[in-house]
Amino acid sequence: MFDRPLKTWWGTPLVGLLGGYLASQVGWPLPWMVGSLLAIILVRCLTPWQLAEIPGGRKVGQWIVGIGIGLHFTPVVIEQVLSNFGLIFFGALVTSVSSVVGVWLMRRTGEDRATAFFSSMPGGSGEMVNLGARNGAILSSVAAGQSLRVLMVVLCVPALFKYFMGDGAPVLTPVTVDWRWLLVLFPAGGLLAWGWQRLKQPNPWLFGPLLLSAVVSISMNLHIGLPHGGSQVGQWLIGSGLGCHFNRSFFRRAPSFIGRTLLGTALTMLIAALAAVGLSALTHLDLRSLTLGMMPGGIAEMSLTAEVLQLSVPLVTAMQVMRLLFVLFLAEPLFRHWDKRPE
């Protein structure tokens, strides 16, 4: 895990902490993630100091966030989610299909089919790079497209939600912290994540702890949460890790590619928002939760946004997980079917 010299990353947590603190003071949404992310990017772009990612830092952040997300699941909530399974399925399908817009824009710039397809799919960056490698894509472009999509969603969605919809309804009951359960869940979740990673499954350090935490929370009807500041630590570690993917040369490389990636992401977000309005009108479910669940962002980032804005975290998480499963299982077969057709 500690494969980088200390001198390359010792400043990363400090810069991330400073950015998170400043963002929290000015009232930015999701401050410890967005603030640390922007602080790291600014330092890497405006100075010669190329901060490196904290060894294992993002994994630990996902581990913490996964446990916290899972604790939102209770028998009553999971019953509501299951009763709306068809809606979750359809919403995830809309988000996945809308990525065709990004593929079309990429093809307009002359990108080959594999690169255009896998850089536009709203799946995990690592998984899309692996699929792209098997199908002849330019891996640097796939990684860049995936990173830009997550960056845009993380920076824009929480801010837009807070600006248009406020901070959400006040919490009616304080969160109970049960250290006995947390002392069981964290090491068990870490062990499950390690095993999931050994099996080369997607997003192991988020899915492993999240699955364990959710199953225990539902079966034992826990109604507990992380201690105050726990979620913020996870945000800080994830934001600091994300920021280390960007530097000055990243933004200078292929400006047309970057512009079309951002435009494609914006159009995908717009399609998701319009579809959420329609689904909310038909089902009378919370429009904010539906919209957030259909955004083409990362599961951890969107679930954290739902938590901060006090929306339905299980509904948002379920829609995000369903969309990721769609992309992971269908992307490669669909691409190979498309690639057989003539230009």
N, C-alpha and C positions, 0 to 999 in steps of 0.2 A: 504493500500500500504506500509506504513512504519511499517512492522512487524518485523524488526530486530533492535537490539540495535545499537546505533551510534558507539559504540566502536568496533563492528565487521566489519564495512564497511567504516569508515572514511578515511582509507588509500587507499582504492580501487581506487577512482578517481585520487588521487595524483600519485600512482604507474603507473596507466594507462596513465596519462598525460606525465610522465617522459618517459615511453616506447615509446609513440607516437612521442614525440619530438625527441628522439634519432634516431628513425627510419626515421623520415623526414630529419634529418641532413645527414644521410648516403645514402639517396636516395632510400630507400626501396619502392616497390610498395604498394599502399594502406597503407601508413605508420601509420596513426592514428588508424586503426583497427588492423593490424598485430602487430605493436609495442606494443600497450596496451595489446593485447591478450598474447603475449609472455612474457611481463614483469610480468603480473599477474601470469601466469603459473610458471615462474621461482621462484617468491617469495613464492608461495604456495608449490612448490616442494623442494626448497633448504633451506627454513627457517621454523621455527615453526609457523610463522605468517600466519594463514589461513584466508586470505582476503575473506570477504563475498560480494555477489553481491549488488550493490547499489539498494535500494528499488525502483522499478519502472524504474531503469535506462535504461535497455535494451528496455523497451516499449517506453520510450521517444526517444531513439535513432532510433527505427523503425519508430516512428511517424515522426520525422524529415526527415529521408531517404525516407519514403513513399511519403511525399509531394514533395520532390526533384525529385524523379523518375517520378512521375505523370506529373510534369511540362515539361518533355521531350516530351510528347505526343502532337502533333499538327495535324490538319486535313491532311496535306500532308503526315506526317509520318504514321498516322493510316491507310491511304489509301494504303500505301506501305505494311504495316503489313498485312492488310486484303487480299491484292492481293497475298500474299505468305502464306495464311492460311494452305494450304495443306502441304507446306514445314514445317511449325511450328508444325503441327500435327504429321508428320512423324518423325521429329527430337526428339520431346518429347517422342514419342512411343519407338524410339530406346534406348534412355536413360533409360526409365522405364524397358524395356525388358532386357537390359544388366545387370541389377542388379541380374539376375539369376546366374551370375558368383559368386557373393558374397554368395548367398544362398548355392550353391554347395560347396564352400569352407568351410562354416560354418558346413554343414552337415558332412564334412570329419573330423571335430574335435569332432564329437559326440554331437553337439548341437541338441536339439529337433527341430521339424519342425517349430513350431510357433516362437521360439526364432531366429532361422536362418533366417526365412522369414522376420520378421518385423524389425530385426536389420539391414537388408541389403537393404530394400526398400528406395529409395531416396526421402523420404517425410519429413515433419517436425517432429522434435523429439517428441514434445508433442502429435501430432496426432498418430504417430506410437506406442508410449507407450500406448495410450488409446486403439488402435486396438489390440495390443499385450495382454493387460489385458483382453480383451473380449475373447481371443482365447487361453489363458493358457500359454503365453510366460513368460520367466523369465525377469521381467521388468528392473532389474538393467543391464542385458546384452543388452537389446534393447536400453536403454538410452545410455549405453557406446558405442555401435556400431554407433548410430546416431551421438553422439558427436564427435567421432573419425573421421567419414566421413567428417563432416563439418570442423573440425580442419585441416585435411589434404588438403581439397580443398582450404580453405582460405589461408593456408600457401604456397601451391605449385602453384596454378593456376596464381595468379597475378605475382609471381616471374618469372614463365616460360614465361608468355606472354610478360613481360617487357624485359626479356633476349633475347628472340628470335624475338620479333616484335617491340621493342622500345616503345616509349611513345605515338605513334600515331601521326596523322597529327595535325599541329597547329590549334588552334581555330581561325576561320576567323573573327568572330564578338564577342564582349564582351557580357556577359550575362546581360540582363536588370533586375534590381531588382525593383519591384513595391510593396512597403510596404502596400499600400491599399489592394491589393489582398491578400498578405500574412497574413495580420491581419484578413482577413475573412477566408482563407483556413485553418489556423492552428487550431483555436478553433472549426470550423465546422468538420475538419478531426478528431480531438480528440473526439468530440461527436459521430461521426459515429463509430470510433474505440470502444468506450465504449459500444455502442449499439450492435456492432458486437460481442463483447466479451460476453455480456449478453445473446446473442443467441447461445453462445458456438460454434461459427464459427472458422475455422482455421486461425491462424496468424492474429488476428484482428487488432493489432496496426501497422501492415504494410499494409495489404490489405485495411482497411478502409480509411486512409488518401490517399493512392495511387489511389484508385478508384475515390474518390472525386476530387482530384487534376487533374487526367487525364481527367475526364468528363468536368470539368470547363475549363481546358486548351484547349481541343478540341473544345468545343462549343463556347468559346469566342476567340479562336485563340490568346492566350495570348503572347507566345514567351517570357516568363520571367523565372527566376531561383531563387535559394536561394542566399542570400548574401554570400560574401566571408567568408569562415570558417564554414558555416552552415553544409555542408556535412561532414567536419572534426569532428564536434561535434557529429554528428550521428555515425560516424565510431568509435570514442573514446568510446562512451557509449555502443555500441554493442560489440566491442572488449573486453572491461572490463567485460561485463556480460558473454561472452563466456568463458573467462579465468577462471572464478570462478567454472567451472564444473570439473576442473582437479586439482589433487594433487598427492603426491608421491604414495599413496596407489592405486590410480586409475591405474597408469602405472605398478605397481607391480602385480596387480590382473590379473590372467589368461593371461600370455604373449602370449600363443598360440592363444587365441581369438583375442587379439589386433593385432598380426602379420597377421592373416588371414583377419581381417577387413581392415587393411591398404592395403594388397595385392589385395583384392577384389575391393576396391575403386580405386586403381591404374589401374587395368584392365578395370574397367568401364569407367574411364577417357580416357584410350587409345582407347576403342571402340568408344566412343563419338567423339574423335578427328578424327579417321579414317572415321567415317560416315560423319562428317562435311566436310572433304576434298572431298568426293564423291558428297555431295549435292552442294558444292560450284562450283565444276567442271560442274555440270549439270545446275545450275541456274545462275552462275556468280555473286552471292551475296558475300558479304565480308566474307572471310574465318574466320577471327578473331571473328567477331560477331556470326557467326554460331557455332563456336567451344565453345565460352563462353556460349552461350545459351543452349548448350547440356551438359555442365558440371554438375555433380550431387551435386551441392552445394546449399546454401540457396539463395533465391530470392534477398534479400537485399545485400548479399555479392557479388553475381555475377553482379547485376545491378550497384553497386558501382564500381566494377572493370571496367565495360564497360564505366562508366562515367569518371573515371580517365584516361583510355587509349583512350578516345574520340572515342568510337565505337558507334554502334547503340543501345542506351539504350532501346528504345521501343521493338526492335526485340529480344534482349536478355531477357528482362522482359517477353515478350509474351511467349517465349519458356519455360522459367522457370515456369511460372504460369500454362501453359498447362501440363507440366510434373507433377507438384504437383497435378493438378486435376485428371490426369490419376491415380496416386498412391492412392489418397484419395478415389476415387470412385471404383477402380477396385481391389485394393490390397486384401481387405477382401473377396469378392466373389471368387477371384482366389485361395486364400489360402484355403478356405473351400472346394472348388472343389478338390484341391490337397490333402487335409487332409483326404478326403474320400477314396482315393486310398490306397491300401496296400503298405507296405514298399517294 
